[in-house]
């Protein structure tokens, strides 16, 4: 009787709730235990970017549309910091587990592919949101941030961190060593982020380059998040939401396939 009660607590409609919550706690605990690297350092890096553009490039005197350049820049830097940390959380967790040989600790428990995916993504979303919240609080001391639409801020923060968390899972499963994950970061994540309009309006680009920028999914993430703060966008907000949702669905399907087939994680 005790066994049946225990099973009824651990599973709800086929879901291993205890196992899922434990995995989420493990992922959250990973970055909280080294908060100076995972929270404090990204905030300082964001402030350094902000300072460089404010002072070295004369950002204080510049404007973009109807807002100051500094108010235009801040949301882009915030979401960039959030998604990069979301990616780092899942990718580093998986690569470390594979290199150290303890990936079996995740694969052996009675967790489905969906539960493993959910646990890792939740950890990355939480890390991204925590870093973003702390960054917003700190940036407020340098430039007053307006909040055009709080629901959109929450939506884009979730879509962006979810996307990068899922991408981090795919990259972590594919990578066999730290050099591989560094290659994904250096040649995929960073270029797409920097070329997405984080530091400039894509309306300033020549015709063909602006059209190319519209094919960058990171643009819709940053543009929508920026619109949530300043009410000014370079692209269509509805299109951006559709693109991000579509990419999240694709990445979810890809990650679930990788986990179910044991791609590069099962002998």
C-alpha positions, 0 to 999 in steps of 0.5 A: 500500500505504501508503494502504491501511494508513493507511485501515485505521488511521483506520477501524475497522468504518466508524468514523473513529477518528482523526477522532473522537479529534481532535474529542474532543481539540479539545473537551477542549482548548477548556475546558482552555485556559481552565481558570480560566473553565471549572473554577476559576470554577464551583467558586468559584461552588458554594462561594459558594452553599454559604456563603450557605445555610450562613451566611445561611439557617442551614443549619448547624443545619438537618436534612433527614430523617436528615442535616444540611442541608449534607450534603443540599445538597452533592451537589445543588450538585455535580451542578448545577455539573457539568451546567451546565458540560456544557451550556455546553461543547457549546452554546458550542462550536457557537454560536462555530463558527457565529458565526465561520463555522468550523463547516465545519471540523467538517462537511467532514471525513469524520465521520458524524453519529454521530461528530460527536455522540459527539465533542461529547458526550464533550467535555461529559461530560469537562468535567462530570466534571472540574468535579465531581471538583474540586468534590468535592475542595474541598467535602470541606474544608467538609463531610465527604461520605459515599459511599453508592454509588460505582457510582450516583455514576458512573452519575448523573454520566454520565447527567446530563452526557450529557443536558446535553451532548446538550441543548447540541448541540440548543440550539447547532444551533438558536441563531443567535447568543449571545442565543439560547443565553443564552435557553435557559440563562436560561429552560430550564436554570437554572429547571429546575435550581433548581426540581428540589430542589437547595436543598430536599426536594420532600417539603416542597412542598404536594401539587400542587407536589410532583406537578409537581416529579416531571415535572421530569427534572432532579429525578431527576438531582439526587435520584439523585445525592444518594442516591448520597452520603447514601442518602436520596431523595425519589423512586424511584431506578429510575424516575429512571434509566429517565427519564434513559435515556429522555430521553438516547435522545430527545435523541440521536435529535433531535441525530442528526436535526439533524446528518444533515439539516443543520438550521441548520448547512448552507446 
